Amino acid sequence: MGLKSKLTNTIYSALDSIYRKIDSSHVRRTKNIKKIPNYANRKGGKLSYSEWAHVIGIFQTIIYQNLPKKERNKILDIGCGTGLLAIACEPFIHDGIYTGLDVMKSDIDYCKNHYKEPFYNFIHFDVYNATYAANQSTEKKKWPIEDECYDLVTALSVWTHLKEDDAIFYFKEISRVLKKGGKAIITFFVLDDVYQNTLQKRENTTGRYHSTNQQNWIFNKPAYNSTFCFTPAWAATPEDAIGINIKGLEILEQESGLKRIYYYPGNWKEEPGIYFQDIIIFEK
């Protein structure tokens, strides 16, 4: 990081600290967003405080809609990062448990220090990912979670960073740890007909409903010769961003036994959506 970048981050962090202190005193109708991390620890491609609050609100709503009981739930969050969905899940886990699992040890260490309530549990998962954990074990391992013990599994921008064999292996893990009737909320870049129809009209400019370049999200290269996982031309390694076609979704369902029950298209497709990536709800 250059001197200019370090200075910018120092300024942003100082301003963010002041803002968060003032803003927190005005939070009245939802306690959990007071836990939003400081600037230096907001991860997952989302540095903005307002975007964290926005995404927490979206997923808190979807989580509420997909939990038959609203308290005492057991929720497993795959790729928890520094706790965005830990905050969204909080209202539903009193007298239950939230388990956050991530390949990045630094994020898990942060979460253990930041989220102190007894219902929070964080686990470092020592496995390889070319983008996020290139120095860890390449062995495929089951999650350190008991069978059929969770009401809900969440994964925000995890399967958008998994190559074909990992995507299948860990999707089967979702089914293994879910109770019968349990739900999974997973985000993807789904390369469906809506996506295909946008390819001819995408321009080298900011998206209509998001602030990234429209052409960033053209998945035109097979990821490691996969027939259903694809990556954009800019990706240094496929795991930087992976999209999955409908055939791939069907394979994930066949291998895991999970069933799609609802689909929220994302605004990365240059269509209005409630979130950037596609959100799919599965049921066991």
N, C-alpha and C positions, 0 to 999 in steps of 0.2 A: 504494500500500500504506500503510495507516494505521500509527500508532505502535505500537498493540497487536500488529498482525500482524508488524511488524518485530522487536519484542521477542520474540515467540513464536518466530519463525524463528531469531533469534540464539541463544535458549536451546536449541532443538531441534538446531541445528548444533553447538553446543558439546557437548551430551550425546552426539550421534551420533559426533562425533570421538573421544570417550573410549571409547564402546562399541566402535566399529570397531577401534580399536587393541587393546583387550583381546580381542575376539572373534577377530581375525585370528591371534593367537598360539595359539589353540586349534583352528584349522582343520587337520585332519590328512589327510582322505581325498579332498579335491578342491581343488586349488590355485586353480582359476580364479575362485572366488567371492571371493577376496581382492581382485579388481579391481572389486568393486561400488563405484560412485561415492559420494561423500559426500552428505549430505542435500540440499545446495543443487543438486546436479547429477543427482539421480535424477528422471527425467522420464517422460513417457508415462502420466501419471495414476497412477503408482506411486511414492509417497514412502517407503514402509516398506522398511527393509533386509530384513526377513523375507520380504516379498512379492517383492522382487527375487530373493532366493535361491530361493524357491518356484517362481517362473516360470522361472528359469534351469534348475532341475532338470527341470521338465516338458518344456521345449523341447530340452534336451540329450538327453533320452531319445528324443523323437520324431525329432530329427535323426539320432541313432545308428541308429534303426530304418530310416531311409530313405536311408542312404548305403551302397552296395555295398562300397566300400572305406572303411576307417575313418581313414586318414591321407592326406596329400597331396591334399586336396580343394580345389576352388575354389568358394567360397560367396559369393553376392551377397545382401546384406541391404538390402532396400528400406525406407526410413523407419527408419534405424538408431538415431535418437535419440542418447542418450548411452551406448549400447553394451550394452543388456541382452542381445540375441542375439549380439553380438560375444563376450560372455563364454561363452554357451552353446555357441557354435561352436568355441571355442578348441581343445578336445582333438582336433578333426578336421582342423585346418588346418596343423599343423606340416609344413614343406616344401611347403605349398600356399599359398593366399592367401584372405583374407577381405576383401571390399570392402563397405564401408558407404556407403550413399547416402542423403542427406537434404536436404529443402528448407530446413531451419533452419541457417543458417551458424554460429550460436553453438554449436549441438550438435556440428557437425563440427569446429569449432575446439577444443572441449573434448576430443573423442575423439582428435584428433591429438596432444594434449599428454598424454593419460592412458594410451593404449594404445601402448606403445613398441616392441613386438616387430616384426621386419621383415615378418612375414606379414600385418600389419594395414595396410589402405589405406582412407582415408576421402575422400569426394568430396561437395562441396556441389553440389546440383542446383538451378539457378536457374530454377524454374518457380513459377507461381502456385498457391496454395491459399487459399481464402477464410478458413479458420481459422488456418492455420499460416504462411502466407507471402503475405499480401495485397498486398505491395508489389513482388513479383517478376514476371518475364516471364509474360505470358498465352499466349505461343506454346507449342504442344505440341512437345516435343522428345524425340527418342530418348535413352535413357540413353547416356552416354559409355562404352559397353561393346561389345566386339567380339561378333560373331555366334557362337553355339554354342560358348561357351568355359567355361561354368559347370556344375558337377555339381549344384548345388542353389541355389534362390532361396528366400529367406524374406521374409515381410512380416507383421509383428506390428502389428495395428490400423492398417493403411494403407488397405485397400479399405473400411474403415468410415468413411473420410473423403473418398471420391472420388465425385464426381457421375458420371452415366451415361456421358458421352462420355469422360471421363478414365479411368473404370474399364475401358472397352473398349480404349482406346488403350494403356494401360500393361499390360493383361493380355496383349496381343499382344507387348509388349516382353519379357515373361517368356519366352514361347515363342522369341522371336528369340535370346535370349542363352543359353538352355539347350542343353546337348549333347543329342543323341538319347538317350532313356532317362533323362534328368535329371528331377529331382523339384522341386516347388515346395510350400512349406508356407505357407499363407495363412490369415489369420483373417478372419472375417465375422460380421455379425449376419444369419443366414439366416432369412428369414420363411417357414418351412415349416409343415407341418400341426401339428407339436409346438408351435411358437410360437402359431399360431392358436388352438389348444385351451387355451392359458393365459390368453387375453385376458379371459375371463369371470371368472376366479378371482384375477386380480391385484388386490392391495389397496394402499392408501396406507401401506405399511409396508416395513421392511427385508426384502430377499430371504431366501429359505430357505437359500441356499448362498453368498450374497455380501452385502456390506455397503452396498449402494446401494438406493434405493427401487425397488420392483418396477415401479411405474408409469412410471419414467423410460424404460423400454425397451419402450414401445408406439410403434411406427413407423406413424403413421396419416396422415402428410401426404406427398404426392408431392414428391420432391426435384427442383425445377425442371421440373415437369410430366412427370417420367419415369414410364414404365409399370412399371418394375421396381425403382427405387431410392426408398426412403421414409425420412422423418426424423421424430423425435418432436416433439411440440408445444413442448417447452421450448427447442429449438435456436434460437439467435439467427440462425444461418445453417445451411443444410442440411449443410455439410461438418463441423459439430460432431459429428454422428453420423448414419450412413447404414446402413440395412438393405437387403438385397437378397432378392428372392423367387426361387423356383425357376426361373421363366422367365428371370430375369436371369442366374443361374448357367449355364443352358443357352446363352444368347447369348454369354457369356464363353468358354465352351468351343468353340462353333461358330466364333467369330471368331479364336480363338488356336490351335485344334487340340489344346489340352491336354485331358486326360481325368481326371475325378475317379476316384481309386482308394481313398480312405478318408476317413471323416468322423467327427470327434469333436465331438458336440454340446456346447455350452457351458452353464454353470450359470445364465447370464442368463435362460434359458428356464424357470427355477424347477424344473429337474430336475438330479439329480447329474451333474457333468461334471468333466473333469480340468482345465479352465481356464474362465475367465469367458466369453470369446467362443467361437464355433464355429471349429474348426480343420479345414481341408480340405487333403488331400494330392492334388496333381495330378501327372501324368506326361506327358512329351513323347514 
